[in-house]
Amino acid sequence: MDKKDELEKRLINLKLEKRQLLLSGKNTNRIDELIKEVEDELKEKQYTEEN
């Protein structure tokens, strides 16, 4: 499995975890930061693959 697939799986898991936090009324700031980091890393990976 390549790095992009791993990042996509991690992003899905983080979003599921965020959903659970939202449903239980908990703070999602930390998970939001992690999601943003993974999304940025995915964007960077896509950019490098295109060039």
A tleap script that builds the chain and sets N, CA, C and O, in Angstrom:
source leaprc.protein.ff14SB
mol = sequence {
  NMET ASP LYS LYS ASP GLU LEU GLU LYS ARG
  LEU ILE ASN LEU LYS LEU GLU LYS ARG GLN
  LEU LEU LEU SER GLY LYS ASN THR ASN ARG
  ILE ASP GLU LEU ILE LYS GLU VAL GLU ASP
  GLU LEU LYS GLU LYS GLN TYR THR GLU GLU
  CASN
}
set mol.1.N position { 0.849 -1.179 0.000 }
set mol.1.CA position { 0.000 0.000 0.000 }
set mol.1.C position { 0.896 1.244 0.000 }
set mol.1.O position { 1.870 1.317 0.750 }
set mol.2.N position { 0.561 2.200 -0.834 }
set mol.2.CA position { 1.417 3.375 -0.898 }
set mol.2.C position { 0.981 4.437 0.108 }
set mol.2.O position { -0.051 4.319 0.769 }
set mol.3.N position { 1.789 5.455 0.195 }
set mol.3.CA position { 1.586 6.519 1.179 }
set mol.3.C position { 0.233 7.214 1.000 }
set mol.3.O position { -0.431 7.551 1.981 }
set mol.4.N position { -0.173 7.427 -0.259 }
set mol.4.CA position { -1.446 8.110 -0.521 }
set mol.4.C position { -2.616 7.306 0.043 }
set mol.4.O position { -3.519 7.870 0.661 }
set mol.5.N position { -2.601 6.002 -0.168 }
set mol.5.CA position { -3.668 5.143 0.365 }
set mol.5.C position { -3.708 5.195 1.890 }
set mol.5.O position { -4.779 5.243 2.494 }
set mol.6.N position { -2.535 5.184 2.493 }
set mol.6.CA position { -2.462 5.251 3.953 }
set mol.6.C position { -3.036 6.565 4.466 }
set mol.6.O position { -3.765 6.588 5.457 }
set mol.7.N position { -2.701 7.662 3.783 }
set mol.7.CA position { -3.217 8.967 4.191 }
set mol.7.C position { -4.731 9.033 4.032 }
set mol.7.O position { -5.424 9.587 4.885 }
set mol.8.N position { -5.241 8.474 2.947 }
set mol.8.CA position { -6.689 8.476 2.725 }
set mol.8.C position { -7.412 7.663 3.793 }
set mol.8.O position { -8.467 8.073 4.275 }
set mol.9.N position { -6.855 6.518 4.165 }
set mol.9.CA position { -7.457 5.702 5.226 }
set mol.9.C position { -7.418 6.436 6.562 }
set mol.9.O position { -8.379 6.397 7.330 }
set mol.10.N position { -6.301 7.103 6.829 }
set mol.10.CA position { -6.178 7.853 8.080 }
set mol.10.C position { -7.203 8.987 8.118 }
set mol.10.O position { -7.809 9.253 9.156 }
set mol.11.N position { -7.389 9.651 6.973 }
set mol.11.CA position { -8.359 10.736 6.893 }
set mol.11.C position { -9.773 10.227 7.170 }
set mol.11.O position { -10.534 10.864 7.898 }
set mol.12.N position { -10.115 9.100 6.601 }
set mol.12.CA position { -11.437 8.506 6.841 }
set mol.12.C position { -11.613 8.188 8.321 }
set mol.12.O position { -12.656 8.486 8.903 }
set mol.13.N position { -10.600 7.585 8.927 }
set mol.13.CA position { -10.684 7.242 10.351 }
set mol.13.C position { -10.819 8.483 11.226 }
set mol.13.O position { -11.574 8.487 12.198 }
set mol.14.N position { -10.077 9.545 10.873 }
set mol.14.CA position { -10.173 10.784 11.641 }
set mol.14.C position { -11.569 11.393 11.521 }
set mol.14.O position { -12.115 11.900 12.501 }
set mol.15.N position { -12.139 11.345 10.332 }
set mol.15.CA position { -13.481 11.900 10.140 }
set mol.15.C position { -14.526 11.089 10.905 }
set mol.15.O position { -15.480 11.653 11.441 }
set mol.16.N position { -14.351 9.778 10.956 }
set mol.16.CA position { -15.255 8.943 11.753 }
set mol.16.C position { -15.121 9.260 13.242 }
set mol.16.O position { -16.111 9.320 13.971 }
set mol.17.N position { -13.881 9.460 13.675 }
set mol.17.CA position { -13.640 9.806 15.073 }
set mol.17.C position { -14.260 11.170 15.392 }
set mol.17.O position { -14.837 11.361 16.463 }
set mol.18.N position { -14.136 12.117 14.453 }
set mol.18.CA position { -14.739 13.439 14.655 }
set mol.18.C position { -16.254 13.311 14.788 }
set mol.18.O position { -16.870 13.973 15.623 }
set mol.19.N position { -16.842 12.464 13.966 }
set mol.19.CA position { -18.292 12.258 14.022 }
set mol.19.C position { -18.712 11.772 15.405 }
set mol.19.O position { -19.709 12.234 15.960 }
set mol.20.N position { -17.943 10.839 15.953 }
set mol.20.CA position { -18.254 10.328 17.291 }
set mol.20.C position { -18.145 11.429 18.342 }
set mol.20.O position { -18.967 11.515 19.254 }
set mol.21.N position { -17.114 12.272 18.202 }
set mol.21.CA position { -16.950 13.374 19.150 }
set mol.21.C position { -18.115 14.356 19.057 }
set mol.21.O position { -18.628 14.823 20.075 }
set mol.22.N position { -18.528 14.663 17.829 }
set mol.22.CA position { -19.654 15.579 17.642 }
set mol.22.C position { -20.933 15.011 18.244 }
set mol.22.O position { -21.692 15.729 18.897 }
set mol.23.N position { -21.169 13.724 18.024 }
set mol.23.CA position { -22.378 13.092 18.551 }
set mol.23.C position { -22.395 13.073 20.079 }
set mol.23.O position { -23.459 13.114 20.697 }
set mol.24.N position { -21.213 13.010 20.675 }
set mol.24.CA position { -21.155 13.002 22.137 }
set mol.24.C position { -20.976 14.406 22.714 }
set mol.24.O position { -20.842 14.569 23.927 }
set mol.25.N position { -20.973 15.421 21.841 }
set mol.25.CA position { -20.904 16.804 22.300 }
set mol.25.C position { -19.544 17.238 22.798 }
set mol.25.O position { -19.443 18.157 23.610 }
set mol.26.N position { -18.498 16.589 22.323 }
set mol.26.CA position { -17.147 16.917 22.781 }
set mol.26.C position { -16.445 17.851 21.799 }
set mol.26.O position { -16.878 18.027 20.660 }
set mol.27.N position { -15.359 18.438 22.268 }
set mol.27.CA position { -14.567 19.380 21.478 }
set mol.27.C position { -13.833 18.653 20.349 }
set mol.27.O position { -13.271 17.578 20.559 }
set mol.28.N position { -13.841 19.243 19.156 }
set mol.28.CA position { -13.200 18.608 17.996 }
set mol.28.C position { -11.988 19.384 17.488 }
set mol.28.O position { -11.481 19.085 16.407 }
set mol.29.N position { -11.514 20.371 18.244 }
set mol.29.CA position { -10.398 21.200 17.764 }
set mol.29.C position { -9.166 20.373 17.422 }
set mol.29.O position { -8.557 20.571 16.370 }
set mol.30.N position { -8.800 19.461 18.291 }
set mol.30.CA position { -7.593 18.656 18.071 }
set mol.30.C position { -7.733 17.803 16.811 }
set mol.30.O position { -6.820 17.743 15.987 }
set mol.31.N position { -8.863 17.158 16.672 }
set mol.31.CA position { -9.077 16.282 15.517 }
set mol.31.C position { -9.191 17.101 14.237 }
set mol.31.O position { -8.782 16.644 13.170 }
set mol.32.N position { -9.747 18.316 14.337 }
set mol.32.CA position { -9.812 19.195 13.170 }
set mol.32.C position { -8.409 19.536 12.669 }
set mol.32.O position { -8.165 19.572 11.463 }
set mol.33.N position { -7.491 19.784 13.601 }
set mol.33.CA position { -6.102 20.076 13.227 }
set mol.33.C position { -5.461 18.869 12.539 }
set mol.33.O position { -4.762 19.019 11.537 }
set mol.34.N position { -5.699 17.683 13.076 }
set mol.34.CA position { -5.140 16.472 12.475 }
set mol.34.C position { -5.702 16.242 11.072 }
set mol.34.O position { -4.968 15.868 10.158 }
set mol.35.N position { -7.011 16.469 10.907 }
set mol.35.CA position { -7.642 16.312 9.595 }
set mol.35.C position { -7.013 17.285 8.605 }
set mol.35.O position { -6.714 16.913 7.470 }
set mol.36.N position { -6.811 18.530 9.032 }
set mol.36.CA position { -6.212 19.528 8.148 }
set mol.36.C position { -4.796 19.123 7.747 }
set mol.36.O position { -4.416 19.272 6.585 }
set mol.37.N position { -4.018 18.616 8.690 }
set mol.37.CA position { -2.651 18.173 8.388 }
set mol.37.C position { -2.654 17.062 7.342 }
set mol.37.O position { -1.864 17.099 6.399 }
set mol.38.N position { -3.526 16.086 7.499 }
set mol.38.CA position { -3.590 14.963 6.561 }
set mol.38.C position { -4.065 15.448 5.194 }
set mol.38.O position { -3.528 15.031 4.168 }
set mol.39.N position { -5.070 16.328 5.173 }
set mol.39.CA position { -5.555 16.865 3.899 }
set mol.39.C position { -4.455 17.640 3.181 }
set mol.39.O position { -4.294 17.515 1.967 }
set mol.40.N position { -3.692 18.447 3.936 }
set mol.40.CA position { -2.584 19.198 3.338 }
set mol.40.C position { -1.523 18.259 2.784 }
set mol.40.O position { -0.982 18.489 1.703 }
set mol.41.N position { -1.232 17.208 3.527 }
set mol.41.CA position { -0.241 16.232 3.079 }
set mol.41.C position { -0.711 15.521 1.808 }
set mol.41.O position { 0.087 15.261 0.907 }
set mol.42.N position { -1.997 15.212 1.740 }
set mol.42.CA position { -2.559 14.585 0.538 }
set mol.42.C position { -2.469 15.525 -0.661 }
set mol.42.O position { -2.114 15.101 -1.761 }
set mol.43.N position { -2.789 16.793 -0.449 }
set mol.43.CA position { -2.698 17.778 -1.534 }
set mol.43.C position { -1.264 17.893 -2.029 }
set mol.43.O position { -1.019 17.957 -3.234 }
set mol.44.N position { -0.320 17.918 -1.096 }
set mol.44.CA position { 1.097 18.000 -1.453 }
set mol.44.C position { 1.518 16.769 -2.251 }
set mol.44.O position { 2.258 16.876 -3.229 }
set mol.45.N position { 1.049 15.620 -1.834 }
set mol.45.CA position { 1.376 14.362 -2.513 }
set mol.45.C position { 0.813 14.364 -3.933 }
set mol.45.O position { 1.491 13.935 -4.866 }
set mol.46.N position { -0.413 14.839 -4.104 }
set mol.46.CA position { -1.017 14.900 -5.434 }
set mol.46.C position { -0.239 15.861 -6.324 }
set mol.46.O position { -0.038 15.590 -7.507 }
set mol.47.N position { 0.196 16.980 -5.760 }
set mol.47.CA position { 0.947 17.960 -6.536 }
set mol.47.C position { 2.267 17.369 -7.020 }
set mol.47.O position { 2.655 17.568 -8.171 }
set mol.48.N position { 2.952 16.646 -6.144 }
set mol.48.CA position { 4.241 16.074 -6.533 }
set mol.48.C position { 4.069 14.949 -7.546 }
set mol.48.O position { 4.949 14.731 -8.378 }
set mol.49.N position { 2.949 14.233 -7.488 }
set mol.49.CA position { 2.706 13.165 -8.460 }
set mol.49.C position { 2.405 13.736 -9.844 }
set mol.49.O position { 2.737 13.118 -10.855 }
set mol.50.N position { 1.778 14.913 -9.895 }
set mol.50.CA position { 1.438 15.528 -11.172 }
set mol.50.C position { 2.669 16.061 -11.883 }
set mol.50.O position { 2.690 16.120 -13.113 }
set mol.51.N position { 3.683 16.446 -11.146 }
set mol.51.CA position { 4.895 17.034 -11.748 }
set mol.51.C position { 5.994 16.046 -11.937 }
set mol.51.O position { 7.065 16.401 -12.430 }
savepdb mol mol.pdb
quit
